[in-house]
Amino acid sequence: MKRLLILGAGTAGTMVANRLAKELDRDEWKITIVDQEETHYYQPGFLFIPFGIYDKKDVIKPRRDFLPPQVEMILSPIELIEPEKNQVVLAKDGRILAYDYLIVATGSHVVPAETPGLLGEGWRKSIFDFYTIDGALALQKFLRTWEGGRLVLNIAEMPIKCPVAPLEFLFLADWFFHERGMRDKVELVLATPLPGAFTKPKAAALLGDLLLEKGIAVETEFNIERVEPEEKAIYSYDERRIAYDLLVTVPVNMGAAVIERSGMGDDLNFIPTEKHTLKAKKYANVFVLGDATDLPSSKAGSVAHFQVDGFIENFLRYSDGLELKELFDGHANCYIESGFGKGFLIDFNYDVEPLPGHFPLPGFGPFSLLKESRMNHWGKVMFRWMYWHILLKGKELPIPAQLSLAGKYTN
């Protein structure tokens, strides 16, 4: 009996468990998945909670509901991964799980303690995050009675989960305060370590123009050094100072602590991963999916989906003793909520920037690329249903895993 162990039952781990459960002979394979929490979170939905669009019930469901019955699920923190011994040690009872193949999908999480002063006196009083369910709910409560002032959104460091989410937050904040008749009482500021609004130049120019159009100030190349909560100000390493009345933070994102304990990761606990095959660089029978990789692709649900699509074929080849193919090209697509019932869609990979055109059907769409539309907003809204009912359950979508230039304008 071959033993496949999957660490992490988030987006990537759940999808790959469902897909491989269909492909692997259950008489020959035992599939086990480990996670420390019973609850699965729809993390893209956290963005909408502060503005009262979603609530807690919209973004949580039991993990077990999305795993096939033949997959053994173990609820426990992971104490240690020992790839040289082909085993994992659980924290709950010290139990040792041996494996023949390991898939690491332990994700990433925010670590506000990495920024001095962030967890000080102002935490959840004048400083909030929205990358956690508790932070998003606390910010929702705060915004109900906030009377205005300077709202500064600061990205502490890249990479982060869903790089467009901070921009979406500001676009929705612009809409939210307009709806409440108090936009003139709120100053919106983005403080980012990037040289522009986004990582890809063409999209950065478009989104930067939209920020300007909406009256949202941008402080670029702002690398935060500390927060002074009593002063209500953030400082960069070059001693630039930005005052705030309300600080919305995107803290440092890091991989799971077990990656550091196991000596498998980089400085941010992300695992060095082969760019196109998703195999761990240092370990022969270990693969890495989703946010746990150190790849220069976006840490987003769409990326995990495209990774898994190509990974299934590669894993079957590898387990049969065949060479891996370079099947993942860094493909990502992201709906960008721009407020007032409109949105954008971008589609790109490692080498190709977001381009204008139509998606997924060339010339038809129905979604336009690099262009604001109401249809793109509804695509963002519909994605939550697709996530729960199609993607997580491992059902295939009629969208190629690799980026297609069909329907895009390259000139």
Protein Blocks (a to p, Z undefined) as FASTA:
>chain_A
ZZdddehjafklmmmmmmmmmmpcfklpccddddfbfbdcdfklmmmmmnomacfklmgc
cfklmccfklccdddddfbdcfknopacdfklopacddfbdcddebpaddfklpghklmm
knoklgccfkbfklmmmmmmmmmmogbdjdddddfbacdehjllmmmmmmmmmmmmmmno
pmmmpccddddfbfbfbfblklmmmmmmmmmmnopacdehiacfbdcfknopaddfkopa
cddfbdcddddddddfklmmnopacfkopacddfklopafkbmkbccehjlbccfbdcdf
klmmmmmmmmmmmmmmmmnopacddfbgoiacddddebjhiacdddddfklccdedddfb
ghklmacehiacfklmmmmmmmmmmmmmmmmnopacfbdfbdcfehiafZZ
